[in-house]
Every structure is written in structure tokens, then in C-alpha cells.
Amino acid sequence: MRDNQRERLYGAEYMLRDILDSLAKTDVPTFDFYGSSLLIPLERKFGDLDSIQRYIDAVLALNWVKDTWPERTVLPVRVRRRTGEKHAHYEPLTRTFAIPDRSNSSGWAMREIVILHELAHHLVISGPHHGPAFASAFLYLVREVMGPEVGLLLTDSFTRHGVTFGALAAV
């Protein structure tokens, strides 16, 4: 199956990462969104793979996550160190997140937005890897876990980059 919107989705995610990085350097993380000032919650950064494992376990234990993806949340997920430094990825056969950590990279992947991206891969197993179902799940996770303001920024970034996504469930 062709992954037609992979590059557009990554472009949208990188745009959001840049915004979150710039806001992390300010005293008050506010973002001017088309004339409205949004107070943006700070993104979680992780110090080690164990803290990522605990975060994933906590997100998968949320009632709305279990209700939305009941067949996927009962499956345990494991986090391992990835030897390469350029990519994080999800291994569906073993349900493993492979994350470059600070021992072999700058630690760029040790952040919430990357972990939620990989978690969306675990939750959505049909369709193209970065297709509309994946984009919807990723956006839903970002909105509900990181906050509606961050979800709004990702929705805007998806729209600007031409990423197709479906309706989000109401929680």
C-alpha cells in the first residue's frame, strides 16, 4: 500500500516541533494564532527509555484510549534503544518502539510528539502507514494528551501541508 502523504505529514509534524521548541525557550509559552494568543502547554521531554515506557503504559491505560482502540490497548508495548540515530520507528510484529536515546544521538526523539507519533502506529494497523486513519489517531492523541491548543496547532499544520485526516472522536 502506497504511503502517499508521508512527507506532508512529517512536514506538518516538523512545523509543530519547531513551534514547541521555540515556545520552550520563553518565559510564558504563548503563540499568536491568527490574532488570538494561545497559552501552549509545555511538551514533555524524557530522560531515559524507562520514562518513555511508563508514559506509553499510562497513555494506553487511559479509559478513552481503551474505549477507542480496545483491541490494540490490551497488547503490551515495549521500548528499546535504537542503534541508529536518525529515525524512531514502531515494529508491529513485536509491538516495539525503537527510539534513539541520548547515548547515540542528541536525544531528539526523547520527546512527547515523537512518542505519540509512534503510539499512533501501534493503534492504527490498517491503511497506509501515514494515511488518513493514522493522521486522525495521531491528531486525536496530541489533542487529548498534550492539550487542545497543541491539537489546534497540529490541525492547522496538517491543513497547511495538505495532510488528509478524518473526523476525531469526541471525548
Buried (B, 14 or more C-beta within 10 A) or exposed (E): EEEEBBEBBBBBBEBBBEBBEEBEEEEEBBBEBEEEEBEBBEBBEBEBBEBBBEBBEEBBEBEEBEEBBEEBBEEEBEBBEBEEBEEBBBBEEEEBBBBBBBEEBEBEBBBBBBBBBBBBBBBBEEEBBBBBBBBBBBBBBBBBBBBEBBBBBBBBBBEEBEBBBEEBEEE
